[in-house]
Amino acid sequence: MDITVESLETPALTKAQLAELLFEQIGLNKRESKDMIDAFFDLVALSLVEGNDVKITGFGNFQIRTKAPRPGRNPRTGEAIPIKARRVVTFHASHKLKDQIQDQAFVASRLLP
C-alpha cells in the first residue's frame, strides 16, 4: 500500500490530513477515518500518561522521563526561580526512520545546484 503526502499544503502533517489520507487511499469513510486517527492518538496519549513507553516499529519510541527539580533564573530579570520536578515526553527515532531521512537529504542535496 502506497500512502503519499504530496498534496499537503503545509509542512506539518495534521490529524485532519491523516484522516483525509485514510479516506482517499484506504477507502474508509470520513467519519471512520477521523475516529481511527483520534483513537490512535488517544491510545498513545493514555499510555504515556500512565507512564508506559510507546514503541512504533520502524518509526521510533516515545518515552516518559522524570526531570528533577533544579534552580533556574528569569532571563529578563536575572532573578533565581526554582523549576519544579516534571515528567516530559521524549522521542527517539528508529534507525530505519533515521536512514530514510538521511537518504532523502542525500537525494535532495544531489538535486540542488
Secondary structure, DSSP 8 states (H G I E B T S, - for coil): -----TT-SSSS--HHHHHHHHHHHT---HHHHHHHHHHHHHHHHHHHHTT--EEETTTEEEEEEEE--EEEE-TTT--EEEE--EEEEEEEE-HHHHHHHHHHHHHHHHH--
